């Protein structure tokens, strides 16, 4: 009975040591990976800061452009309506000329 109990204890100790070894290996790997990635993260952080600063300086221009485009949207809707109407007139004219046997545009 004692040998079975001793075998199971040794097995549990072996499993625990193996798990501890795996944990240490994983931590060592990720710490090396973190050290390798640190300069890249620093560059990306700097680029992000620069982009945010540029965005702040361009905000007034964006507001002006938004105000201008609001007025242009109304004009664009009106012009699209005119374009659709002209297209319908053109299609009707083509249909009439086709029915009468003539050619369009002559």
C-alpha positions, 0 to 999 in steps of 0.5 A, spaced: 500 500 500 505 504 501 508 503 494 502 505 491 501 511 495 508 513 494 508 512 486 502 517 486 505 522 490 511 522 486 506 522 480 503 528 483 510 532 484 512 530 477 506 533 474 507 539 479 514 540 477 512 540 470 507 545 470 511 549 474 517 548 468 512 550 463 509 556 467 516 559 467 518 557 460 512 561 458 513 567 462 520 567 459 518 567 452 513 572 453 518 577 457 522 576 451 517 577 446 515 584 450 522 586 450 522 585 442 515 589 441 517 595 446 520 599 441 515 598 436 509 599 441 513 606 442 513 608 435 506 606 434 504 610 440 508 616 438 505 616 431 498 616 434 500 622 438 502 625 432 496 624 428 491 626 434 495 633 434 494 633 427 487 632 428 486 637 433 489 643 428 485 641 423 478 641 426 476 648 425 477 646 417 473 640 418 467 645 421 468 650 415 467 644 410 461 641 414 458 648 413 459 649 406 457 642 404 450 643 408 449 648 403 451 644 397 447 638 399 441 642 398 443 644 391 445 637 389 438 634 391 435 640 386 440 638 381 439 631 381 431 632 380 433 636 374 437 631 371 432 626 372 427 630 369 431 632 363 433 624 363 425 623 362 424 628 357 430 625 353 427 618 354 420 620 352 423 624 346 427 618 343 420 614 344 416 619 340 422 619 334 422 612 334 415 611 334 415 616 328 420 612 324 425 618 325 432 618 328 434 621 335 438 627 334 437 629 327 
